[in-house]
Amino acid sequence: MLDYPAALAAAMVVQTGSFEAAARELNVTPSAVSQRVKQLEERLGVVLIERGLPCTATPKGEWLCRHMEHVGMLEKELTQQLPGLVIPERPAQKVTLNIATNADSLGTWFLKAVAPFARKADYLLNIAIDDQDYTAEWLQRGRVLAAVTSLKRPVQGCHVTPLGRLRYRATANPQFVARYFSSGVTAGALAQAPGLIFNQKDRLQHDWIRRAVGKTIAYPAHWLPSTQSFVEACLLGMGWGLNPEQLVKHHLASGKLVELVPGAILDVPLYWQVSRLARDRLSALSQDIVAVARRELVD
């Protein structure tokens, strides 16, 4: 039999990032939380939590956290049917659901999709950010219950639904284009013009370059891990970058930004993958995400 008070303590440490914060949430002392987690780790023979600032879950700890999410959802359904189970002096804790998406979806359409669920459902959301090519790993490792991903093939134990394509356009301000691309967007010009890169996982600019000039090119780049700042940096003439069409269409229409190669778009297909164990309980969230994505994204 699983020691649920201890498991809840471990999950709360991961959620809050520290034993002290977990103790406040559970209305116990930090030493009590530490003792529960230590005894559970000794019983299981594995480390569940990497102690640090913040505390994080080990791979085994991540699976325990997801299990506690499922337990929390089940208990919520149970108390809705049997409210007498609720102890008045011990209010039920809200269940936090862990999901993942890519930064550009979060910066364009994703919040519109999850906001109705957050308003209606008695759940809290912990939205993790990673590149769309890597969010599937969060599902595979048990770190999240659902994710927006570029992976068409279902992750083991998950159900997948196509969402549409997030369209990107390579943009810069007119002065930048005049300075670096006065003779056209050539391999030589791209090798000299500063670009923008989100992080080490960002391959969008490289993919666009291969399509534009037929080969991979090394180019100088500013590193800028922010969707909104990508657009702002282009407007300010720092460099060129691949921006979601939703964020730049008004700037393109006004002439504040121009396309490096007019009409040379890059579409990234996106999919919603959700754990089959949580699929029914997250059906309202999935319906909202699919509906908004198909309205906001390219078919």
N, C-alpha and C positions, 0 to 999 in steps of 0.2 A: 504494500500500500504506500502510495506516495505521500510524503509529509507535505501537505499543501500549505500550511503556514510558513514552512521553510522555503518552499518553492516560490511562494508569493513574495517573501522577503528578498530572495535572489532576483526575481524579475523586477521588483521595485528598485533595487540598487542599480540595475542596468538602465531602467527607465529614467531615473532621476540623476544618475551619475555619481552618487556617493551613498555611503552607509548612513550619514547624518540626515540627508534629505529623505532617504527611504524611511528612516525611523520617524520623521515628522509625519510622513504620509500614513504610516501604519499606527501612529500614536503609541509607539514603544520607544525604548532607549536604543541608541546606536549599538551598545554592547549586546543587546538582545538580538538585533538584526545580525550582527557579526557572528554571534554564537549559532544562530539558526543556519546561516549560510555555511559556516565551517562544518557543522555537524552533517549537513546534507552532502557537502563535498566529500567528507570522510566516508560517509555511508556509500556514496556512489563510486568513490575511488577516482574521481575526475575533478579538475578545476573548472568551476563554472564561471568565475568572474576574474578578470585581469584587474588587479588593484592598481589604481592610478588616478590621475585627474584629467578626465573623468574615469570612473570605473566602466569597463566594457565587458561584454560577454565573450567567452570563448566559443568556439564552434558548438560544443556540447551545451553551453549555457544558452546559446541562441535558440536551440531546439526546445529547451525548457521554457524559455520566454514565450515562444509561439504557442506551446501547449497551454501556458497560463492564459494567453489571450483567448484560446478556444474555451477554456474553462470559464473565463469571465463572461463570454458571450452566452454560454449555456446557463450559467447562474442567473444572468440577467433575464433570459427567457423564462426560467423557472420562477423567479420572484414576481414576474408579471402575471403568471398564472396562479401563484400561491403567495400573495403578498404577506401573509401571516408569518412567512419564514424570516422576514426582515426584522432584525432586532432594532427597535427604535433608537436606543442609545448608541448604536453602532451603525452609522449611515453607510450604505453600500458605496464602495469606491467605483468611480467611473472607469470603464475599460478603455485602454488606449490601443488602437489598432495601428500596426506598422505597415506602411505601404511605401513604394518607391516609384519615382518618375525621373525623367531627365529634366535638366534645368530649363531648356527651351520650352518644353511643354508647360512647366510650372509658370514660366514667364509669359505664356500666351493664353492657353485655354484651360489648363488643368484645374485651377482654383474655381473657375466657373462651374466645373463639373462636380467638385467635391463639396462646394459650399452648401447646396441644398441638403445633402446627406448630413453634414455637420450641424445644420440648423434643426433638422427633424429628428435625427437619431440621438440617442443618449450615449454616444461614444465620443472619445477624443481621438484625434489623428496625430500620428508621428510620421511626417512625410520625409523620407530620405531622398537624397539627390545623388544621382550618378549618371554617367553617359548611357544613352539608350542601348548601346551594345553590351553593357555590363550589368544592367539592372536584373537581368535574368539570373545572374549569379547570386543575387540577394535571395531570390526565391529558392534556388538550388541549395543554398546553405541554410535555409530556414530562418533568415533574418527578417523577412517580411511575409505578409499573407497574400499580397497582390502587388503587381508592378506594371507600369508602362514600359514596354521593351521593344526593341527592333527584331526580336527573335520570333519568327513565324511558327517554328516547331514548338509544340507544348513542352514546357518544363515538366519533368516527371511529377505526377500528382497534381497537375494544374490544368485548368481549362483556358483556352485561348480564344480571343475574339478580335478580329481586325478592326482597327479604329480609323484608318485613313493615312494620308501622307502629309507630313509636315514639310512645307515648301520653303526653301531657302533661296535667297538672291545675294550674289556677291556685290557689295555696295561700298562706296566711298564718297567723300564730298567732291564737288566739281574741281576745286583747287588741287586736291590730291591727285585726281585723275589727270589733270592738265600737267602736273609736275612729273609724274612717273609713267604715264601711259599716253603721252602726246602722239606717239607713233603707233599706238595700238597695244593690245594686251598680248605681248609676245613672251616667250620663255625668258629672254634676256631681261625684259622689263619686270617680270614677276620676280626674278632673282634679286632685284634691287629694291623693290617696293616693300616697305614694312607691312606685314600683315598682322592679324589678331588671332591668337590661339587661346581657347578656353582653359585647357589643361593638357597634361600629357596624353590623355585618352582621346582628345579631340582630333578627328581625322577629316572633318568636313572640308576644310580649306584644301587639304591635299587631294581629296577626291575630286573637288571642283577643278583644281589645276590640271589633273590628269585628263579630265573631260575637255577642258578648254584648249590645252596645247598638246595633249597626247603623251605626256610623260611626267614623271615625278621631278619636282624641282625643290631644292633647298632655298629658303628665303628668310630674310630677317623678320622677326616677329616680336610683338609685345604679348606678354602673358596676362590675360585678363579674365578671371573666373566669375563673370557676371553677365547674364543675358542682357539686362538693361544697359550696363556699361559698355557692352559691345556696340550697341547702337550709338550711344553717346560718343564713344571714341571715334567712330566713323564720322559722325557729324562734326567733331572737332578736328578732323584731319590727322589723327594719330596713325591711322592705317586703314587697310581694307579688310573686310571680313564677311563671312556668310551669316546673314541675319534672317530670322524667320520673317516671311512675307508680311504677316500680320503686324509686325512692329515697324516695318519700314515703308509700307505702301503709301502712307500719307506724306512721308518725307520724299519719296520718289515722285509723287504727284506734284509736290511744291517745288521740286528742283533742289532741295537741300542735300539730297543724296542722288547719286546716279548709279546705274549698273555698270560694272566693268565691261561685261559683254551682254548687251540687251537680249533678254529672252533665254540666257543660259542658266536655267534653274537647276536646283538639286533637290530632289524629293526623297525624304526618308520615311519609309513605311513604319507605322507604329502598331503595336498590338497590346491588348489588355490581357494579362495572365493573372489568374486568381486561383489560390489553393482550392482544390475540390472539397476539402474539409470545411472551408469557410464560405464556399460558393453560395449556398442558400442564404446564409445570414448576411452576406454582403451583396445580395441581389439588387437591393435598392441603389447602393453605391455603383455597382456595375452598370445598371440601366442608365443612371445619370451620366456616367463617364462615356459610355458608348454614344448616347444621344448628343451630348455636347461635342464630342470629338468628330462625329460625322457631320455636324453642322459647321464646325470651325476648320476642319482639316480638308485637304483635297481628296476627292474620291479615288 
